[in-house]
């Protein structure tokens, strides 16, 4: 984190030199870079008593020594008092932050927000949010989901954090989206572009129209002969699991009526009756197939 060239081979050798190094480093890094890891750090220090405590404490001191003054923004972020916001499943909540940034929360979203003189950080532990970010060139705005990081470059976009996957769709502007780590290269997404990070890696997915991003903000949507695939795309954001249509013919079935996008599971069950398809729930998805 300083100005010196990074020696990746030496770092890997250090990690491999002692079995305590990797868990100590991972714990320290999550604690510094995330806002919801107090319990993880405390739990790590508890079982081994003072031995673990001095190791973690030493890592923190080392971070400060290596980073020098450049580490001060991280320490300020570490010490900042978070603001917590959440929304019940099936509801939508609008939040305006101190800088004018507007967040819309859905899908049981839970967020912690830390603002300092140098950073604006939102930690999305679960659920979905739509962000309309107030531009501030001096303070980047980022969203962390644990294993993913989204950095705003002045834009409005949607982030959906589900077990095993994080999805980002951009309505306007530009964001950088990638894994939350040192060595992973993020991708840059512009308006109309979307991507997903899951077990298959970080990949672009089908483009979206700006007015189709986070339609759930209005809670209800009226369709007139829209293909089922379009309705499913709108239900995806707040669905607890990805929704897969296994039959192309089923995907093109026309749908008309008012759909409550904040109740994806209930609406799927209703649609399965009126459009004659089965819902098969697996550990990783809701699969729709013809009866």
Secondary structure, DSSP 8 states (H G I E B T S, - for coil): --SS---HHHHHHHHHH-HHHHHHHHHHHHHHH-SS-HHHHHHHHHHTTHHHHHHHHHHHHHHHHHHGGGGHHHHHHHHS--EEEE--TT--EEEE-TTS-EEEEEEEEEEEEEE-SSEEEEEEEEEEEEEE----TTSEEEEE-SSEEEEESS-EEEEEEETTEEEEEEEESEEEEEESSSS---EEEETT-EEEEETTEEEEE----GGGTTGGGGSEEEEEEEEHHHHHHHHHTT-SSEEEE--HHHHT-EEEEEEETT-HHHHHHHHHHHTTEEEEE-SSEEEEEE-
